Amino acid sequence: MTLEELTLEIYAERALTYFESKHLVTWAINVLTLGYESENL
């Protein structure tokens, strides 16, 4: 998945279903494995 797809998925999940903050950790790990790095991650 691309960064955009991962981000849209996490936004949709937060808006439409019960959301666990652990999913943000999974999102951050996936973004890092795609090669994106930031001080905010």
Short mmCIF file of the C-alpha atoms (twelve columns), coordinates in Angstrom:
data_MODEL
# 
_entry.id   MODEL 
# 
loop_
_atom_site.group_PDB 
_atom_site.id 
_atom_site.type_symbol 
_atom_site.label_atom_id 
_atom_site.label_alt_id 
_atom_site.label_comp_id 
_atom_site.label_asym_id 
_atom_site.label_seq_id 
_atom_site.Cartn_x 
_atom_site.Cartn_y 
_atom_site.Cartn_z 
_atom_site.pdbx_PDB_model_num 
ATOM 1  C CA . MET A 1  0.000   0.000  0.000  1 
ATOM 2  C CA . THR A 2  1.058   3.572  -0.502 1 
ATOM 3  C CA . LEU A 3  1.287   6.208  2.207  1 
ATOM 4  C CA . GLU A 4  -1.898  7.802  0.913  1 
ATOM 5  C CA . GLU A 5  -3.801  4.504  1.027  1 
ATOM 6  C CA . LEU A 6  -2.604  3.738  4.557  1 
ATOM 7  C CA . THR A 7  -3.574  7.198  5.752  1 
ATOM 8  C CA . LEU A 8  -7.021  7.090  4.150  1 
ATOM 9  C CA . GLU A 9  -7.628  3.678  5.686  1 
ATOM 10 C CA . ILE A 10 -6.767  4.881  9.205  1 
ATOM 11 C CA . TYR A 11 -8.933  8.006  8.818  1 
ATOM 12 C CA . ALA A 12 -11.875 5.937  7.605  1 
ATOM 13 C CA . GLU A 13 -11.499 3.469  10.441 1 
ATOM 14 C CA . ARG A 14 -11.443 6.277  13.000 1 
ATOM 15 C CA . ALA A 15 -14.549 7.859  11.502 1 
ATOM 16 C CA . LEU A 16 -16.638 4.755  10.844 1 
ATOM 17 C CA . THR A 17 -15.829 2.149  13.487 1 
ATOM 18 C CA . TYR A 18 -14.618 1.638  17.034 1 
ATOM 19 C CA . PHE A 19 -10.986 2.694  16.974 1 
ATOM 20 C CA . GLU A 20 -8.078  1.419  19.044 1 
ATOM 21 C CA . SER A 21 -4.988  3.598  19.323 1 
ATOM 22 C CA . LYS A 22 -2.843  0.502  18.689 1 
ATOM 23 C CA . HIS A 23 -3.817  0.878  15.038 1 
ATOM 24 C CA . LEU A 24 -1.866  4.143  14.925 1 
ATOM 25 C CA . VAL A 25 1.251   2.242  15.978 1 
ATOM 26 C CA . THR A 26 0.659   -0.270 13.191 1 
ATOM 27 C CA . TRP A 27 0.145   2.605  10.753 1 
ATOM 28 C CA . ALA A 28 3.433   4.231  11.830 1 
ATOM 29 C CA . ILE A 29 5.337   0.954  11.456 1 
ATOM 30 C CA . ASN A 30 3.906   0.451  7.972  1 
ATOM 31 C CA . VAL A 31 4.850   4.001  6.988  1 
ATOM 32 C CA . LEU A 32 8.411   3.482  8.244  1 
ATOM 33 C CA . THR A 33 8.738   0.219  6.309  1 
ATOM 34 C CA . LEU A 34 7.711   2.118  3.172  1 
ATOM 35 C CA . GLY A 35 10.774  4.307  3.727  1 
ATOM 36 C CA . TYR A 36 9.157   7.458  5.096  1 
ATOM 37 C CA . GLU A 37 10.920  8.951  8.092  1 
ATOM 38 C CA . SER A 38 9.997   11.972 10.146 1 
ATOM 39 C CA . GLU A 39 10.637  13.343 13.615 1 
ATOM 40 C CA . ASN A 40 6.865   13.086 14.143 1 
ATOM 41 C CA . LEU A 41 6.869   9.323  13.663 1 
# 
